[in-house]
Amino acid sequence: MPYFQYSHDGQVQRYPIVRNLTTIGSAPESDLRLENADVAASHCTLIHEPGRYRLESTQRSTPFFVRGKKMRAYDVKHGDTIAVGDMELVFSAVDAAPQPTQEKPDDNRGVDVAREAMGQLLQFSELLLKPENALDAILSELIDSVVSMTRANKGFLVLATAGEDNYEVRVARNLERQPVDSPSELLSDNIIREVITTNKAQIISDAFVDERYQNSLSVINLKLSSVMCVPLMVRGELLGLIYVGNDSVRNLFRPDQLETLKIFASQAALILKNAQVLGELRQESEQLAQKLEDVKFGQIIGGCPQMIEVYNRVEKVASTDITVLISGETGTGKELIAKEIHNRSPRADQPFITVNCGAIPENLIESELFGHIKGAFTGAIANQAGKFLSAAGGTIFLDEIGELPLQLQVKLLRVLQEKQVQRVGESKTTPVDVRVVAATNRDLTEEVKGGRFREDLFFRLNVIGVALPPLRARGDDVLLIARYLLGRYGTQYGKDVDPNSAFSPSAVRSMMKFSWPGNIRQLENHLKKALVLADGPQITAKDLDLDVLEGASAEEDVTLPLAEARENWQREYINRVLALNGGNRTKTARDLGVDPRTIFRHLEKSEKRPG
């Protein structure tokens, strides 16, 4: 049996050559490991072919020396001494002194290979458990492990694209754990096409003489010898393949290596599939985030036509000093609109002062608005500027202006007309530069008719009116706002929730059907409660306290043809899942287990359907 003899730690070592390809280097996975600083991790390879042993450097920077002459390729002969770094290897073509145990390495060859393969697989599996590793790093490590295990001199991870003749090389590595230049030029199209077409692993002992590939130009031009190619399959779906080869050694690969490569391929397929799913989820998340940005107006969420009209009006009025009256039911977000008017105005860097006219006692509201001087009344122990003077240069927001007493309405009217305020107990007036934005949940026209609100003040305040729609009239805005609020309060309460998938179908239906008399404020309270008390992975209608829907009516007792009833139910169910997924068609198709084209056709029919 041929062998290399060398000295290590003062002792003579003998390494029997039992493989067609023997790797020599300082790396632990090398067949003949030479622990020396001048020996590269993968320094050279010994290739056994009929009638000769050929030693080749793995790269230009790792030559070896024979009789003092630098070599990168050499046919080794009996008695040759090869210098690899500072190590000297003496090659013997025959064993002059057979030892009883000399066949042991060959006898245990299969065990050693299996043990090595399992070790590589274990290392790779441990790599998968580290979340900090990027996909490309993991796939490169996979191919490095495969190349080392199979003794190939190059390995590739190939992704299948549209059509059996199209593919993309994702990873290409050599024996030195380095990227391969121009990888697509080193692959056989015929071998790849065979694996993609049949979805079966292939092992080619000598591609140059294999009947299947004798006429293949890629095999002839590349002078291919040993090749293994294994498909990457997940649930019957072909993602790509792993391709390893050696251009110098025939019969390099064995069936047991092919079986091990299949295990690596199954790992790689799962990684790729998970990466694809993660990429889709990330894309969907980005799309939903962009969609949210598209319907955001400052801190206001909404994309229905009524809210778009509100945004347009605010944009136009914000740059002026015109007084604005905001009307809308309680909880519709009137103060947020007032803040946006201020934030988009030239006064944005000046104070924004809020006064709730319905929350201040009647005997204190004048002092609160206009201020007072010391001793003006019992308890006035110091001068106070008042809200108007505090807002000088900025904006004052008079919330629930309809609650203002009639006698204060007169004084407010005078301030708006003269732009001066008179503090309680003071005889002089003080000029004030302030913009007034008012809001009410009452119908001030009816209040004027009933004598509860001054008509002249109404006209002074209502120079430009902004009417906010109730939540029940805003359609899908309910879900947009709910997801936004859930994300915000989930972070605040330390709850790890995904707003895009947190609501069950029952929760979505109940939120869409509920009338929300308290509008966004009520929705906010229901969400906080559900977030804290929900037990399951998703928030349900019961968690939202909406399982008994307000105003829900029994279905009409109408008999429909079965086909029409089935179509109606299917249409409604697809719409519900679409709403649950924020309109994402790909995710909806995946959840329903149908082709995405089914969802596209459904949407096309919905657009064409009258009403």
C-alpha atoms as one frame of an Amber mdcrd trajectory, in Angstrom:
protein
   0.000   0.000   0.000   1.474   3.426  -0.925   2.042   5.868   1.904   3.655
   9.136   2.983   6.244   9.045   5.740   7.085  12.168   7.770   8.356  13.233
  11.205   6.077  14.812  13.796   7.133  15.707  17.372  10.314  13.681  16.907
   8.454  10.541  15.856   8.162   8.977  12.414   4.575   8.897  11.188   3.178
   6.924   8.281   0.001   7.907   6.424  -1.423   5.163   4.144  -2.964   6.428
   0.887  -6.321   4.702   0.476  -8.379   7.255  -1.428  -8.512   8.447  -4.998
  -8.116  11.983  -3.686  -6.163  12.874  -0.553  -6.189  16.416   0.788  -3.043
  17.738   2.495  -3.065  20.831   4.723  -3.208  22.229   8.237  -7.027  22.330
   8.476  -8.654  19.743  10.791 -10.710  18.370   7.907  -7.615  17.608   5.781
  -6.944  13.910   5.195  -3.231  14.338   5.935  -3.037  17.093   8.514   0.345
  18.814   8.824   0.324  21.103  11.848   2.864  23.679  10.718   2.689  27.467
  10.407   3.977  27.371   6.806   1.358  24.864   5.662  -1.887  26.353   4.297
  -5.269  25.126   5.495  -5.675  23.309   2.190  -2.207  23.192   0.676  -2.337
  20.502  -2.008  -4.114  17.344  -3.121  -2.826  13.930  -4.171  -4.882  12.431
  -7.001  -4.672   8.677  -7.632  -5.283   7.729 -11.252  -4.515   4.418 -12.930
  -0.741   4.181 -13.152   0.127   7.443 -11.425  -0.142   9.649  -8.326  -0.363
  13.355  -9.168   0.238  16.053  -6.552  -1.368  19.446  -7.274  -1.400  22.763
  -5.378  -4.862  23.976  -4.473  -3.909  27.548  -5.428  -0.951  29.522  -6.787
   0.103  30.719  -3.342   0.606  27.172  -1.972   3.385  25.503  -3.985   5.458
  22.537  -2.800   9.102  21.643  -3.501  10.680  18.550  -5.060  14.493  18.407
  -4.932  14.549  22.130  -4.153  12.445  23.053  -7.180   9.136  24.890  -6.725
   6.191  22.886  -8.076   2.463  23.342  -8.455   1.819  19.996 -10.168   3.988
  16.880 -10.139   3.667  13.141 -10.800   5.025  11.630  -7.570   7.356   8.616
  -7.849   8.574   6.065  -5.354  11.219   7.554  -3.071  10.400  11.196  -3.853
  10.734  13.694  -0.991   8.193  16.528  -1.149   8.609  19.648   1.006   5.260
  21.133   2.071   6.065  24.233   4.094   8.684  23.087   6.599   7.427  19.512
   6.522   9.047  16.784   4.399   6.950  13.921   3.035   8.636  10.802   1.642
   6.480   8.939  -0.850   6.603   5.168  -1.043   4.711   3.340  -3.766   4.937
   0.007  -1.903   5.039  -0.911   1.745   8.405  -2.637   2.296   7.481  -3.666
   5.828   3.838  -4.631   6.003   2.278  -4.198   9.374  -0.587  -6.290  10.763
  -2.692  -3.222  11.180  -1.911  -1.602   7.859  -5.310  -2.531   6.394  -7.153
  -1.019   9.343  -7.593   2.433   7.819  -9.045   0.848   4.681 -11.297  -1.486
   6.670 -12.663   1.411   8.660 -12.911   3.705   5.713 -16.697   3.665   5.553
 -16.988   4.241   9.286 -14.530   7.129   9.156 -16.354   8.739   6.239 -19.718
   8.387   7.955 -18.311   9.787  11.185 -16.809  12.739   9.317 -20.032  13.393
   7.425 -22.063  13.336  10.642 -19.549  15.708  12.221 -19.911  18.130   9.314
 -23.676  17.880   9.534 -23.580  18.508  13.300 -21.405  21.603  12.849 -23.725
  22.900  10.159 -26.831  22.252  12.283 -25.249  24.177  15.177 -24.635  27.063
  12.792 -28.349  27.192  12.005 -29.165  27.741  15.677 -27.222  31.002  15.812
 -29.669  33.786  14.868 -26.904  36.272  14.082 -25.775  34.295  11.029 -26.953
  35.752   7.727 -28.427  33.531   5.025 -25.476  33.915   2.640 -23.010  32.977
   5.395 -25.048  29.883   6.259 -25.283  28.754   2.634 -21.556  29.335   2.083
 -20.788  27.229   5.167 -23.113  24.549   3.810 -21.242  24.300   0.511 -17.863
  24.440   2.287 -18.952  21.487   4.422 -20.161  19.566   1.374 -16.907  20.201
  -0.554 -14.827  19.080   2.442 -16.950  15.992   3.049 -16.999  14.807  -0.583
 -13.367  15.729  -1.425 -14.653  17.706  -4.396 -12.611  20.667  -5.576 -15.658
  22.885  -6.100 -19.265  23.059  -5.007 -22.286  25.112  -6.037 -25.732  25.942
  -4.718 -27.976  26.597  -7.684 -31.461  28.137  -7.573 -34.054  27.100 -10.129
 -35.834  29.938 -11.923 -38.665  30.049 -14.439 -38.197  27.294 -17.013 -36.050
  24.188 -16.801 -33.183  25.797 -18.758 -32.859  28.741 -16.400 -30.964  28.733
 -13.146 -28.997  31.083 -10.926 -25.793  30.209  -9.062 -26.354  31.471  -5.511
 -23.126  30.121  -3.903 -19.906  28.877  -5.552 -16.999  27.707  -3.370 -13.701
  25.897  -3.836 -11.597  23.642  -1.645  -9.941  26.715  -0.101 -13.317  27.971
   1.193 -13.135  30.871  -1.261 -15.649  32.067  -3.880 -15.237  30.665  -7.386
 -14.811  33.081 -10.293 -17.263  32.801 -13.223 -19.143  29.873 -11.602 -21.743
  29.487 -14.367 -18.953  28.593 -16.814 -17.926  25.608 -14.656 -21.301  23.864
 -14.588 -22.730  21.345 -17.025 -26.090  22.495 -18.379 -26.991  18.927 -19.320
 -26.414  17.529 -15.844 -28.317  20.374 -14.217 -31.192  20.004 -16.696 -31.350
  16.266 -15.969 -31.737  16.868 -12.215 -34.232  19.721 -12.651 -36.321  17.649
 -15.078 -36.349  14.406 -13.090 -36.091  15.835  -9.555 -33.708  12.946  -8.821
 -30.163  12.958  -7.452 -27.411  12.051  -9.916 -23.932  10.603  -9.353 -21.599
  10.558 -12.359 -18.371   8.626 -11.972 -16.808   9.793 -15.241 -18.942  12.283
 -17.109 -16.564  12.283 -20.087 -17.374   8.644 -20.954 -20.927   8.484 -19.546
 -23.305   7.584 -22.393 -25.824  10.168 -21.224 -23.346  13.021 -21.601 -20.897
  11.860 -24.302 -22.345  14.390 -26.742 -22.719  17.196 -24.202 -20.612  20.192
 -25.224 -20.485  21.423 -21.610 -19.097  18.058 -20.415 -16.607  17.862 -23.278
 -15.391  21.454 -22.900 -15.122  21.215 -19.111 -13.492  17.743 -19.233 -15.659
  16.714 -16.304 -14.830  13.609 -14.290 -16.729  13.045 -11.030 -19.990  14.932
 -10.415 -22.783  14.682  -7.838 -25.951  16.722  -8.194 -28.841  16.637  -5.690
 -32.177  18.509  -5.956 -33.408  20.829  -3.199 -37.025  19.806  -2.591 -39.625
  21.059  -0.110 -43.082  19.446  -0.226 -42.674  18.576  -3.878 -41.443  22.044
  -4.856 -38.040  22.239  -6.576 -36.045  25.193  -5.201 -32.714  24.385  -6.821
 -29.853  21.915  -6.407 -26.436  21.253  -4.878 -23.720  20.459  -7.421 -20.212
  19.220  -6.508 -17.503  18.089  -8.844 -13.871  17.274  -9.441 -12.328  17.633
 -12.875  -9.273  15.450 -12.164 -10.449  12.320 -10.366 -12.767   9.656 -11.752
 -14.933   7.487  -9.490 -14.420   9.947  -6.646 -17.959   9.822  -5.297 -19.715
   6.831  -3.752 -23.379   6.047  -3.021 -22.923   6.617   0.734 -21.661  10.138
  -0.005 -24.682  10.736  -2.208 -27.009   9.732   0.636 -25.213  12.104   3.014
 -25.401  14.871   0.408 -29.167  14.340   0.261 -29.338  15.066   4.002 -27.407
  18.289   3.515 -29.711  19.138   0.608 -32.805  18.690   2.787 -31.301  21.118
   5.326 -30.453  23.617   2.588 -33.931  23.327   1.073 -35.572  24.165   4.413
 -33.238  27.141   4.874 -34.021  28.471   1.412 -37.744  27.953   1.825 -37.735
  29.680   5.208 -35.704  32.501   3.699 -38.252  32.852   0.901 -41.141  32.923
   3.378 -39.265  35.388   5.569 -38.575  37.531   2.516 -42.256  37.484   1.587
 -43.241  38.378   5.153 -40.676  41.164   5.217 -41.988  42.445   1.887 -45.559
  42.257   3.143 -44.542  44.082   6.317 -42.853  46.776   4.249 -45.912  47.035
   2.030 -48.189  47.346   5.053 -45.852  49.910   6.603 -45.869  51.850   3.343
 -49.639  51.531   3.186 -49.835  52.881   6.722 -47.559  55.777   5.759 -49.769
  56.456   2.755 -52.829  56.818   4.991 -51.085  58.719   7.793 -51.528  62.432
   8.187 -49.260  63.366  11.077 -50.640  61.315  13.981 -53.937  60.696  12.185
 -54.665  57.356  10.499 -57.205  57.045   7.733 -57.519  56.681   3.995 -61.266
  56.841   3.323 -62.512  59.566   0.926 -63.980  61.637   3.789 -60.632  61.763
   5.588 -58.744  62.565   2.384 -61.056  65.556   1.997 -60.282  66.577   5.596
 -56.530  66.318   4.943 -56.802  68.456   1.824 -58.730  71.127   3.698 -56.242
  71.159   6.575 -53.333  71.492   4.133 -54.968  74.516   2.524 -55.941  76.299
   5.733 -52.851  75.532   7.830 -50.601  78.170   6.267 -53.080  80.980   7.029
 -54.237  82.591  10.292 -57.907  81.970   9.550 -60.026  80.769  12.479 -61.135
  77.145  12.054 -64.117  75.337  13.584 -63.760  71.548  13.792 -66.981  69.580
  14.249 -67.499  65.897  14.915 -68.736  63.354  17.416 -66.870  62.715  20.660
 -63.735  60.650  20.085 -63.301  61.376  16.374 -59.888  63.059  16.817 -60.704
  66.765  16.754 -57.695  67.699  18.878 -55.360  65.764  16.553 -56.688  67.777
  13.613 -56.159  70.993  15.564 -52.557  69.982  16.279 -51.949  69.224  12.608
 -53.260  72.686  11.659 -50.781  74.170  14.153 -47.871  71.877  13.180 -48.262
  72.698   9.486 -48.533  76.435  10.071 -45.811  79.134  10.340 -46.564  79.087
  14.102 -45.395  75.462  14.514 -42.450  76.392  16.757 -44.681  78.486  19.057
 -47.017  77.264  21.858 -50.064  75.095  21.238 -52.433  75.582  24.181 -55.529
  73.426  24.731 -58.578  74.569  26.714 -61.498  72.224  27.392 -64.361  74.671
  27.776 -66.675  72.012  29.174 -64.300  70.894  31.940 -63.684  74.257  33.678
 -66.139  75.531  36.333 -68.190  78.454  35.043 -66.904  80.862  37.719 -63.285
  80.141  36.778 -63.386  79.955  33.022 -62.952  83.712  32.416 -59.841  83.775
  34.600 -58.581  80.585  32.939 -58.965  82.073  29.454 -57.958  85.675  29.946
 -56.012  85.661  33.224 -56.349  87.788  36.371 -54.340  90.068  38.577 -53.539
  89.574  42.231 -56.522  90.305  44.494 -59.055  90.287  41.647 -61.167  87.795
  43.611 -60.909  85.551  46.625 -58.049  83.130  46.052 -56.274  85.299  43.448
 -52.995  85.393  45.357 -50.839  86.157  42.319 -51.046  87.487  38.772 -51.976
  84.906  36.132 -51.479  85.363  32.400 -54.326  83.121  31.208 -54.417  80.740
  28.247 -54.663  83.386  25.536 -51.528  85.207  26.669 -49.756  81.884  27.230
 -50.469  80.995  23.610 -49.115  84.306  22.265 -47.462  83.760  18.891 -48.918
  80.267  18.632 -52.331  78.560  18.581 -55.080  78.226  21.175 -57.438  75.274
  20.795 -60.859  75.822  22.351 -62.305  72.324  22.681 -66.048  71.844  23.238
 -66.696  75.510  22.489 -70.426  74.774  22.553 -70.175  74.411  26.357 -69.041
  78.034  26.816 -71.542  80.106  28.891 -73.332  82.922  27.042 -71.740  85.730
  29.099 -68.258  84.377  28.222 -69.231  84.114  24.580 -69.524  87.897  24.446
 -66.034  88.421  25.851 -64.556  85.791  23.543 -66.158  87.513  20.569 -64.540
  90.812  21.605 -61.113  89.135  21.886 -61.485  87.634  18.414 -62.527  90.989
  16.946 -60.065  93.278  18.713 -57.197  90.807  19.285 -56.786  92.108  22.828
 -57.494  90.522  26.188 -58.451  92.069  29.505 -57.455  90.153  32.611 -59.980
  89.863  35.438 -59.552  92.814  37.837 -57.521  94.828  35.351 -58.779  97.934
  33.539 -56.405  97.938  30.595 -56.255  95.488  27.689 -53.228  93.628  26.351
 -52.688  92.953  22.639 -52.341  89.289  21.813 -51.279  87.574  18.583 -52.830
  84.141  18.632 -54.594  81.847  16.180 -57.879  80.345  17.340 -58.998  76.814
  16.463 -62.253  75.683  18.053 -64.028  72.328  18.175 -67.461  71.056  19.119
 -69.458  67.834  19.186 -72.705  69.821  19.061 -74.599  71.122  16.067 -73.927
  74.840  16.629 -76.529  75.787  14.024 -79.176  74.182  16.222 -77.584  75.749
  19.300 -77.907  79.180  17.661 -81.571  78.507  16.830 -82.193  77.482  20.434
 -80.583  80.659  21.763 -77.771  78.754  23.493 -74.974  80.030  21.273 -74.426
  83.487  19.868 -74.872  83.710  16.130 -72.190  86.402  15.707 -69.634  84.265
  17.577 -70.593  81.232  15.473 -69.886  83.142  12.266 -66.627  84.495  13.698
 -65.448  80.968  14.602 -66.786  79.168  11.542 -64.729  81.034   8.945 -63.601
  77.613   7.679 -65.258  74.471   8.955 -63.722  70.989   9.109 -66.230  68.165
   9.658 -64.821  64.851  10.917 -66.755  61.702   9.949 -67.689  59.173  12.670
 -65.675  55.945  12.762 -68.665  53.846  11.618 -68.689  55.803   8.335 -64.980
  55.317   7.576 -65.032  51.721   6.242 -61.673  49.920   6.375 -60.141  52.748
   8.402 -61.417  50.854  11.465 -58.911  48.031  10.823 -56.082  50.404   9.908
 -56.537  52.354  13.136 -56.945  49.163  15.196 -53.675  47.706  13.865 -51.828
  50.965  14.428 -53.105  51.307  17.995 -52.421  47.634  18.749 -48.797  48.025
  17.686 -48.396  51.151  19.788 -49.985  49.747  22.947 -48.336  46.347  22.468
 -44.969  48.081  22.801 -46.202  50.175  25.728 -47.530  47.148  27.644 -44.630
  44.868  26.745 -46.773  42.553  24.602 -45.097  40.887  21.628 -47.848  41.120
  19.006 -47.864  41.360  15.232 -50.599  43.907  14.431 -51.011  42.457  10.937
 -52.033  38.990  12.154 -53.169  39.606  15.742 -56.906  39.835  15.004 -58.971
  36.702  14.436 -61.607  36.680  11.669 -64.326  37.101  14.330 -62.555  40.204
  15.678 -62.288  41.680  12.189 -65.967  41.053  11.470 -67.108  42.483  14.797
 -64.992  45.633  14.462 -66.323  46.232  10.952 -69.966  45.750  12.008 -69.922
  47.573  15.351 -71.302  51.138  15.259 -68.631  52.622  17.592 -70.745  55.327
  19.229 -67.636  56.470  21.123 -65.576  56.446  17.901 -61.776  56.106  18.042
 -61.634  56.681  21.789 -63.955  53.723  22.339 -61.973  51.551  19.931 -58.817
  52.494  21.826 -60.320  51.400  25.150 -61.546  48.066  23.762 -58.101  47.354
  22.306 -56.306  48.116  25.572 -58.625  45.761  27.423 -58.225  42.981  24.850
 -54.450  43.359  24.769 -54.201  42.881  28.529 -56.813  40.153  29.005 -56.579
  38.024  25.834 -55.485  34.430  26.518 -55.023  33.035  23.012 -52.498  33.843
  20.296 -55.044  36.064  18.550 -57.464  38.724  19.751 -61.062  37.574  19.246
 -64.415  39.356  19.231 -64.918  38.115  22.780 -61.605  39.646  23.874 -62.754
  42.935  22.363 -66.077  42.589  24.205 -67.809  42.728  20.817 -69.034  39.120
  20.583 -72.635  40.377  20.857 -72.760  42.890  18.051 -74.808  46.027  18.473
 -77.656  46.174  16.015 -76.863  42.771  14.499 -79.938  41.545  12.679 -80.999
  38.013  11.847 -80.298  36.942   8.299 -83.166  37.242   5.911 -85.100  34.068
   5.318 -84.365  33.904   1.600 -83.718  30.714  -0.332 -81.025  30.984  -3.007
 -79.819  28.471  -5.570 -76.945  26.456  -4.112 -74.413  27.725  -6.671 -75.315
  31.368  -5.955 -75.235  30.814  -2.165 -71.832  29.121  -2.459 -70.496  31.974
  -4.604 -71.799  34.596  -2.158 -70.261  32.801   0.807 -66.928  32.349  -0.987
 -66.843  36.001  -2.017 -67.577  37.172   1.523 -65.019  34.809   3.062 -62.239
  35.886   0.667 -63.039  39.518   1.471 -62.799  38.787   5.187 -59.403  37.075
   4.874 -58.185  39.891   2.612 -59.235  42.405   5.269 -57.522  40.326   7.955
 -54.292  40.373   5.901 -54.460  44.089   5.202 -55.269  43.522   1.517 -52.152
  41.393   0.874 -53.087  39.043  -1.974 -50.106  36.691  -1.724 -50.599  35.976
   1.975 -54.372  35.584   1.465 -53.769  32.998  -1.271 -51.324  31.130   0.963
 -53.729  31.153   3.929 -56.593  29.869   1.777 -54.429  27.286   0.013 -55.205
  28.572  -3.489 -53.240  29.944  -6.404 -52.717  33.755  -6.182 -54.479  34.069
  -9.535 -57.702  32.971  -7.815 -57.504  36.059  -5.584 -56.704  38.318  -8.553
 -59.741  36.996 -10.455 -61.896  37.512  -7.360 -60.790  41.159  -7.121 -61.372
  41.715 -10.836 -64.940  40.389 -10.502 -65.522  42.582  -7.444 -64.421  45.685
  -9.358 -66.745  44.864 -12.256 -69.704  44.021 -10.004 -72.206  46.943  -9.928
 -72.739  48.709  -6.597
